[in-house]
């Protein structure tokens, strides 16, 4: 075989191998939904499978969960866990260190009931509670009792034991890799998004958490439509954590039933 023919064959083989290699996966969760309806509606309108993490016991939490689900977004219970800071005020639905096992389970159930269509849990605050193995075992027991549920540690402290306890309990779990908007300035959000992409390239997948800040949403509205062209695959959080995508009954599939549900809130 001539050298030119060998080069052509080799190039074709390498191109085929590159094409077969899966794209790095990115999952994005927007936290702290439940208070402002307008901000949540903007999150729900983001392109692609951006997940909506909804705080329980909030004025608009249930309605937002129903609307997000109707538009094909995955819904998470954004579970309030006690923070370390002494000046951190209690939040509705807080799970705290002074709770016993029974009251812990009751509070968890009430929070879950307040967020319809939730398919998993991610932590809200929790810099105190996530470092306590006993309470994290209680949490994982509650998650394990709900078929198919998974856990995402927002990882507000490097002392968190939540992920290791979840793994011991056999629960699908991951921790977030990037906070997009710890600094909500536009340049900072853009910088963290680039870091997210870099981590996804290195590891094959990465998770970002953001918040419904105007700067964050404006950035994502522009950046998300370009992800596939840039060589990334935006996926729902369930697929990234468990490897199993979830089919969500959207408004197009059952418009009458979902509209009736929305009107009930």
Number of C-alpha atoms within 10 A of each C-alpha: 5 6 8 9 10 11 11 10 12 12 12 12 12 11 11 11 10 11 10 9 8 11 18 20 21 24 25 25 27 24 24 23 25 24 17 15 15 11 16 25 15 14 26 25 14 18 15 17 18 26 26 29 31 31 31 29 20 18 13 19 25 22 20 28 29 22 22 23 23 25 17 20 26 26 28 31 31 28 25 24 21 23 23 16 10 6 7 10 8 13 15 12 19 21 24 19 16 10 12 11 12 10 13 19 17 12 16 23 12 13 22 23 15 21 27 20 19 21 20 25 22 25 25 24 22 25 21 18 22 30 17 16 15 13 22 20 17 18 22 22 15 16 20 18 9 11 9 13 20 24 28 24 23 27 24 19 16 9 12 21 18 29 21 15 22 24 13 11 14 12 20 19 23 24 19 18 18 21 21 24 23 13 12 16 13 14 13 16 22 19 12 18 20 13 17 23 24 15 18 21 17 11 11 15 23 24 25 23 19 21 23 20 14 14 17 22 20 14 15 21 15 12 13 16 14 12 14 12 9 10 14 20 18 22 19 23 31 25 13 19 19 17 10 11 13 14 9 14 15 16 16 11 11 11 13 10 11 20 14 10 14 15 9 8 10
